[in-house]
Amino acid sequence: MHPVLDAIVAILLILGAAFALVGSYGLAKLGDFAKRLHGPTKATTLGVGSVLAASAVFFTPIARIERDICSVRPPRRPRS
C-alpha cells in the first residue's frame, strides 16, 4: 500500500482506540445513570466511526485511490 495511506489508516485506528478508551473511562467514572449513558455513547460513536473510516481506506483498491486522489494530472476533457 502507499505510505501515505498507511499513515492515514494508522492515525484513524489510533484515534478510534483513543475515543473508545475515553468512552469506557467515562462509563466507569461518571456517577448518574443518565451521565453514564450519554457521555460514553458520544465518544464510542466517534471511535467506531474512525475505525470504520480506517477500514474503508484500507480495503479500497489501491489503483482506484491512486487514480482518484494521488494523481496530479488534470481530468481529461471530452473531445468536441
FENJO-V839850 format. One record per pair of residues at least 12 apart in sequence whose ideal C-beta (glycine too) atoms are under 10 Angstrom apart, sorted by the first residue. I is the first residue (numbers start at 1). J is the second residue. D is the distance in whole Angstrom. If there is no record, write none. Layout:
BEGIN
((I J D) (I J D))
END
This chain:
BEGIN
((1 57 9) (1 58 8) (1 60 10) (1 62 6) (1 65 9) (2 62 6) (2 65 7) (2 66 7) (2 69 9) (2 70 7) (4 65 10) (4 69 9) (4 70 8) (5 57 6) (5 58 8) (5 60 9) (5 62 7) (5 65 6) (5 66 9) (5 69 9) (5 70 9) (6 57 10) (6 58 9) (8 53 9) (8 54 8) (8 57 6) (8 58 9) (9 53 9) (9 54 5) (9 55 8) (9 56 10) (9 57 5) (9 58 5) (9 59 10) (10 54 8) (11 50 9) (11 54 8) (12 49 9) (12 50 5) (12 51 7) (12 52 9) (12 53 5) (12 54 4) (12 55 9) (12 56 9) (12 57 7) (12 58 9) (13 50 7) (13 51 6) (13 53 10) (13 54 5) (13 55 9) (13 58 9) (14 50 9) (14 54 9) (15 46 8) (15 47 8) (15 49 10) (15 50 5) (15 51 9) (15 53 9) (15 54 9) (16 44 10) (16 46 8) (16 47 5) (16 48 7) (16 49 8) (16 50 3) (16 51 4) (16 52 8) (16 53 8) (16 54 7) (16 55 10) (17 47 7) (17 50 8) (17 51 8) (18 43 9) (18 46 9) (18 47 7) (18 50 9) (19 40 10) (19 42 9) (19 43 5) (19 44 7) (19 45 8) (19 46 5) (19 47 3) (19 48 8) (19 49 9) (19 50 6) (19 51 9) (20 40 9) (20 43 7) (20 44 6) (20 46 9) (20 47 4) (20 48 8) (20 50 9) (20 51 8) (21 43 9) (21 44 10) (21 47 8) (22 39 9) (22 40 8) (22 42 9) (22 43 5) (22 44 9) (22 46 9) (22 47 8) (23 39 8) (23 40 4) (23 41 8) (23 42 8) (23 43 4) (23 44 4) (23 45 8) (23 46 8) (23 47 6) (23 48 9) (24 40 7) (24 43 8) (24 44 8) (24 47 9) (25 39 9) (25 40 8) (25 43 9) (26 38 9) (26 39 4) (26 40 4) (26 41 9) (26 42 9) (26 43 6) (26 44 9) (27 39 8) (27 40 4) (27 41 9) (27 43 9) (27 44 9) (28 40 9))
END
